[in-house]
């Protein structure tokens, strides 16, 4: 039987998070059609393309469940800054981007994500998101995209504020033009930037429209204590209770950060089947330690997001390594619990959890027949990884973005032997360097 692609003689992570060796993975069109012993599949299929999987581990493509492609040209700028970075630096910067800036920034984001093993991402929105959608289409990546939604907030610059009606009309137009584009790799969502920057009317209408369009809703939520104080002072409710009163809580809602929750809020989120996303490095440096062990105990779906590159990078391998250390230090050590956040749970967060948050059909974050072929191959034949008694543990503690060799998205090879095939890396690097200085100057930073 003739097929599009065969990954030959690799190890892979099965849906139970076990390592299975000496396997091949058959891919036709956009889906995985068979996973099995190398000798059987080699005789069964006639592939048009072959990827040599020797000494490689194939794992589901990583999913960055919360990022900001508009902030890529801020890389490193917010390191060592005092709190309220988003109102002092991030939002003013985004508000000064032109269309070409947003396009190059998105290209650079996609390039970094692909080279880090990330195959899909949820963009919380910025400006000129049609240019972001174009960059994603070119890259071959999968993405859930929205536009930044800010209509209130005296502490925010006017450059990012728009009337609620304008925001929602822009998202509806973006939906009509790009939802389902790129062979259904791009989905357009509605957005709630944050409860302190969105009016009740905007939140309520965005939630209604997301249900009407049968699409997702992306929000920052419970990021820091100021948000809780704001809701209590203005609405006499905590943030989760407030969103619930406006009809925004539901299975299509992706919430980013999720740090400062009461037990009642966790129960309410779980009842409404809201998707939870943590951003470990950003949360630990300025917001705090989420109740993740409790969330796992409640069987809540949890994804991981990079939150953009303004302070560091887009590597989800780096995120889970930091996350494990922080959660163990905060929740594990005081009660002598070394498995308060197991390695398998962390890998689940950057694959299954992220995929669930993005809500694409047949993108489940696992390697099994019928799922979309979004895959990452890692070179494990290296001194910092092998030999090992626990490869799952080494993925969390030792694998880095530079160990990613090949990336497949929607059945297409987008990176082979660390060469990205869909984007012009040299040109994008040049344009990014050229624009970084001018964008910072325009924003007065």
N, C-alpha and C positions, 0 to 999 in steps of 0.2 A: 504493500500500500504506500502510495506517495504522500508525503506530509511536508509541511512547511519547514519544521525545525526539530532537531533532536539534540538534546543535551546528553552527551555520552559519557558513561563511567564516572559519575559523581557520587558524593554522599548527599543526603538531603535530610531536612527536618520534617518529620511527618506530623499530622494534626495532633498527635499526643505528645509532641515535643521530644521525640526520640530520634536519635541519629541512625539512619539506615544507610549502609555502605553498598558500593558496587551496583549502583542503580543508573538507569537512564530515564529521561523524561521526554515524552513525545508531545509535540505541540503542533496543532493545525489551526489555521486561521488565527483566532485570538485566544484559544482555550487549550488547556492541558487535556489531552485525550487518553493518555496512559502513563502510568509510572510503574516501573518494574525492573527486573533483573537485566543487566546489561546484555547478556548473551541472548536473551529472548527478544528484546526489542530491536537489537541490531539486525536480526534475521527477519523480523516482521515488517520493518518500515524502510522506505527509500526516501530519506530526507533531502530536501533541496539545500538545506544548510545544516552544518554540524558545529556544535560548540564542544570542545574537548573539556570534559569535567574532571580529568585526573588531578588529584590533590586539591580538589575544590569542594566546598560545601555550598549546596544550593539551599537557599532559604527564601521564604516569601518576601517579595519586595517590601521595603520599609515604608511606613506611612507617617508622614509628618502631619499630625492632625490639627496643628495650629501654627501658622507662620504669617509673616508680612513681607511679601516680595518687594513692596515699595521701600523697605528699609535697608535693602542690601547695600546701598552706597553709603550707609552710615556705619559700616563694619568697624567695630572697635571704638566707636565714638562715645558710647554710653558707659564704658567701663569706668569704675571708680566715681560715678556720679551719685549725688544724693537723691533721695526718693522724689516721686512725682516726675520721673523721667518722661513719661508719656505726654504730659501736658507742657513741659518745658522744652523738650527736644523732639520727640518722635512726631507728634501731630504737627508742629510748625514746619518740620522738615518735609513731611509728606505734602503739606499744603503748598509748597513751593516747587514741586516737581512739575515739569512739562511732559507732554506725551512721549517724547523721545527718551527723557530720563526714566520714565516708568517702564518703557519697553526694554531698555538696556538693563535696568535693575532686575526685571523679571527674567530676562535671558540669563543673567549672571546667577540668579537664584536657582534656576533650573539646572544650569551647568554644575553648580556646587552640589545640588541634591543628587543628581544622577551619579556623580563621582563619589558620593557618599553612600550609594546603595538605596536611595529613596526613589520610589516609583510613583508615589501619589502624595498629594498634599491638599490641605484646606487653607485657603488664603482668607484671612479675616477682613481684607479689604483696605483699599487706599483710594488713590485717585487714578483716573484714566485706565480703568480696569479692562476696557476693551483691548488695550495694548498688552496687558498681562495675558488675556485669553489668547491673543495671537502668538505670543512667545511660547505659551504652553503647547499650543497646537504644533508649532515648529519643533519643539523639543521632543515630542512623543510622550510626554508625561500625562498623568491623569490628575485632575484637579477639581475641587469644589471651590468656586470663586464667588465672592460678594463684593459690594462696594462699601466703603466706609460710610457709616450712618451717624452723623452728629448734627443735632439741631438745637441743643441747649448747652449751657456751661459758660459762665462768665470768666472762668479761668482758662478758657481755650481760645486760640486765635480765630478771628472771623474767617480766615482763608479756608478753613475746613468745615465751617458751618453752612448748612443749607436748610431751607424749609423742608418739613417732613414730606410734603407732596412732591417736591423736586427729587428728593432722594429715592422715593419709592417708584416714581416714574422712570428714573434713570435705571434702576435695577430691573424693572419690567422690560425696558428696551434692551438691556443687556441680555436678559433671559431670551427674548425673542430672537436675537441675533446669534447667540453663542451656545445656548443650552443644547446639549447633544452633539456639539461640533467635535471634529476630530475623531470620528467613529465612536461617538458617545463617550469620549474621554473627558469632556468638559461638562460640568454641571454648574448652573448658576443658582445661587442661594440668595435669600434675604439676610440682612444683617442687623444686629444691635451692637453698636460699638461698646457701650457700657452704660449701666443704669444712671450714672452721673452725667452722661452726655447725650442721652436720648429722652425725649419727652414721653409721658405715658401714651400720648396719641400715636407717636411714631412706633413705639414698642407694640402696641395693640394692633395697629394696621400691618406692621411687618409680619407679625405672627399669623394674622388672618390671611395675608397674601401667600405666605409660605405654604399654608394648608391648601389654599385654593389652587396654587400652581403645583402642588404635590412635590415640593422641593424642601431643601433644608433651611435651617435658621442658625446663624453663627453669632455667638455672643461671648464677650469677656464677662466672667462672673466670679464673685467672691474672691477677688484678687488681693484685696488688702482691707484693713480695718476701717479706713476712711469711707469705703463704699458701704460698709455696714452702718456706720454712723450716719451717713447721708440718708440712707433709706429709713432708718429709725426716726431721724429728725423730720423728714419731709413726708413720709408715708406711714409712719408708726408700724412698719413691718420690716423684717429682715429681707435681704435681696431676693432669696428664693421665693419667699411668701409674696413679695411684691410682683415678681414676674408671673407667678401663678394667678394672682388676682387679675392680671391683664390677659390671661389665656395663652401665655408664651411657653409654658412648660409642656413638653411632649416628646415623643420618640424621634422627632425630626430636629430637635434642638441640640446643637453641639455647644458645650460650654468650656471655655478655656480658663486655666489656672486653678480654680476650685480649692482655695486654701482655707478661708475662714468660715467654716460652717458649724452650725449647731446640730445636735443630733436630730432634731425635728426637720431641719432642712435636708439632711441626708435621706431621711425616710421619704420626704416629699419628692425629691429628685428620683429616688428609686421607684416610687409608685408611678411616676410619670414616664419612666424609662428614658430619662435624659442621658445623653452621651457625655461622659466626663473626660476631659483632657488636662493633663498636667504639663507644665513647662518647668522642669526641675531646676535648671541653672538660674533662670530668671527668678523663680519663686524663692529659692534658697537665699539669694543675695539681697532681696529687698522686700519679700512678702512673708515668708514663713514656711512651716512644714505642714503639708496637708494630712488629713486623716486617712491616708491611703490604706493602711492595714484594715481599718474598719470598712472601707469601701469594698475591698476584696472579700472580706467576710460576708458582706451583703450581696456579693456577686454582681456588682455594678460594672458596666462596660467602661474600661479605662484605656485611653490612648495617650500618646506622648507627642508634644509639639516642641519645636525649637524656639518659637516666638520670634523668629527672624534673626538676622545676623548683626544687629546693632551693637551687641556687646561681645559676641564670640563667633560662632560658626553654626552651620546647619546640620551637624552630625548627630544623628539619633543614637549612634553607639556611644558618643560622649555623654549624651543626656542620661542614658540608663546607667552608665557607670557612676556618674555623680549622684543620680537618684538613689541607687542602692546604698551608697555610702551615707548619704544624708538621712535617709529613712531609718537605716540601722542605728546611726548615732542617736537620733532623736527618739525613736519609738522602741528600738530593739535593745540597746545597751542598758537602759534603766531597768528593764525587766528580765535581762539575761535571755533574750530570744534571738538566736542567730539566724532564724529563718522567718523573720517578720516580713520580709519581702524577697521571696525565692527567685532565683535566676529565671526559671521558666515563666514566672509571672511578668518579669521585665521584658522578655522576648515576646511574650503574648501582647504586651502593651504596644510595641512598635510594629506589630503585624496585625493580629486579629482585632485588637482593641481599636487601632487606628482605622482599619478597614470598616469596622462597624460604625465608627463615628462618621465616616464619609458617605456611607449609605448607597454605594454603587451596587447594582445587581451583579451577582456572580464574582464580586471582588471580596473574598472572605478572609484574606490574609493567611491562607494556608495552601499547601501543595497537595491538591487532590483533583481527581477527574471532574471536569465540568466547570472548574474555576478559571477565571481569566489568567492568562499566563503573564503575571507580573512577578518577576523573579530576580534575585540577586545572587551572584556567585562570588564566593570569598576564597582567596588563596590561603589555605590553612597549612600549607607546607612551609612554615616559617618558624624560626626559633622562639618567637614570643607567643606562639600558639601551640605548636606541636613539638614533641609528643605530649599527650595530655591524658589524664585519667577522667577528665570531665569536660568535654568539648562545649556543652551547653554553658557551663560556667565560664569557659574561656571566651565565648562570644561576648558575654557581659563584661568581663574584666580585662580582656586583652585585645580584642579585635578593634581596629580603627578604620576610618574611611579609606585609607590608602591600601587596605587589604582587599577592597572590592575590585574584582577583575572584570566582570561582565554584568550587564544589566539588560533585562528583557521586560518590555512593557506592552501589554495588549498583543503579545505574540511576536513583537518585532524587537530585534536586537538594537538597542540604542547606545550601548557601550560594549566594546569588545577589546579585551586586553588593555583596558584603561583608556582607550581612545573613544571619545564620544563621537558617534557617527551622525548625529542629527543637528549638532550645533557647531559653529566655527569658534572653537575655544580661543584661538589666538586673537581673532578680531574682537570677541566679547571682552577678553581681558584688557585689550588696548582701550576700547571704548569706556569700560568701567573705570579705569584709572583716569582717563581724560575727564570724565564727567563727575567723579567723586569730589574734586576740589570745587568745581563750579556749583554743584548742588549745595554743598556746605555753605558757600559764600552767599548764595541766594537766600538761604534760610537764616542768615545772620548768626550762624553757630561757630 
